[in-house]
Amino acid sequence: MDFTSDNAAGAAPEILEALARANGGTATSYGADEVTTRLQKRLSDVFEREIEVFPVVTGTAANALSLAALTPAHGGIVCHELAHVHLDECGAPEMFSGGAKLLTAGGAGAKVDPATFAAILDAYPAGVVHHVQPAALTLTQSTELGTVYSQAEIGALVEIARGRALHVHMDGARFANALVRLGCTPAEATWKAGIDIMSFGATKNGALAAEAVVVFNSDLAKDLAFRRKRAGHLLSKMRFLSAQLEAYLADDLWLRLARHANEMTDRLASGLREVAGTSLQTSPEANEIFVRLPSAAIRRLKEAGARFHPWPMPGDGAEGRTLRLVTSFQTAPEDVDRFLGILKS
Ligand SMILES: *Cc1c(COP(=O)(O)O)cnc(C)c1O
């Protein structure tokens, strides 16, 4: 009953098998190998357009490189106040961009609120030398609170961004979980909605360690090869990184894994709704649940060996505390049911 995070899960067997296959013989180094070439084609098929892909090892690198490609050193990057780029990347976006400033916006469910976004742009007028110049908007899909932006919500934000010539980045550490919930195509969820560049996550959904910067707007790709090398993410044995991503996409493995993770969240959430004294703090739309539970229930769960992170939220107190529960491609339905059984007992 490990609900600490989706990166507590191991790697999918199909991905490990692909690594073993990639291990046969020799291959050209630094990404000039056949697997990486095939990956570029495969992702172009998946996204129904020519893309450029830059595999990297962490999501932090994918985000920081993407944002650096969008933003001059005197630029501003608008993000949600709970965004991973703001809270969990130790200043990497600021460092990789040479000092761009993150401008944080509020919004329910960890989604950037359009009015707040517009107000930030007004507060940093174009051409005024005293202010950073907003250059990028970054959206996390699915969000840090396990919600999913609708196509309409993304459209509204993109329209505001375009009005000030900002580029738009998507942090897709959990993109597959959002995509299967939206039920649209990868193209519709990204470039057709106005996304210029994305961090395409795979690690949390079954890869060993593989993420990628995927560039839809080719103007933004020209410096990325150099930026990635400088950041230390141009792997000499790139085929092993590309092989993970190729296997992730093959036969829709990524979508199957994400669908399972989401189904486990749905199962858990519907069980939690039946337990007196619990209250869901957000609407679980991907593979994360934020739920307030009575302290005695939390103690019982811990004693039974359940694992999760406390996630303090406004309103926590003597009545109960909020936990974050994350399901993954590996979560077993039996573990979900055992967890619920303990709560109901
Ligand atoms: C996990 C995660 C990342 C990537 O984190 P790394 O630990 O650097 O791989 C990026 N964005 C979000 C929203 C995440 O949850």
PDBQT file of the ligand as one rigid body, heavy atoms in Angstrom, charges set to zero:
ROOT
HETATM    1  C1  LIG A 401       8.015  14.812 -10.948  1.00  0.00    +0.000 C 
HETATM    2  C2  LIG A 401       7.714  16.091 -11.636  1.00  0.00    +0.000 A 
HETATM    3  C3  LIG A 401       8.659  16.684 -12.492  1.00  0.00    +0.000 A 
HETATM    4  C4  LIG A 401      10.022  16.097 -12.775  1.00  0.00    +0.000 C 
HETATM    5  O1  LIG A 401      10.810  15.916 -11.668  1.00  0.00    +0.000 OA
HETATM    6  P1  LIG A 401      12.265  15.262 -11.663  1.00  0.00    +0.000 P 
HETATM    7  O2  LIG A 401      12.390  14.757 -10.299  1.00  0.00    +0.000 OA
HETATM    8  O3  LIG A 401      13.230  16.330 -11.986  1.00  0.00    +0.000 OA
HETATM    9  O4  LIG A 401      12.300  14.189 -12.714  1.00  0.00    +0.000 OA
HETATM   10  C5  LIG A 401       8.289  17.843 -13.148  1.00  0.00    +0.000 A 
HETATM   11  N1  LIG A 401       7.079  18.388 -12.978  1.00  0.00    +0.000 NA
HETATM   12  C6  LIG A 401       6.159  17.855 -12.176  1.00  0.00    +0.000 A 
HETATM   13  C7  LIG A 401       4.823  18.490 -12.042  1.00  0.00    +0.000 C 
HETATM   14  C8  LIG A 401       6.443  16.694 -11.464  1.00  0.00    +0.000 A 
HETATM   15  O5  LIG A 401       5.525  16.178 -10.655  1.00  0.00    +0.000 OA
ENDROOT
TORSDOF 0
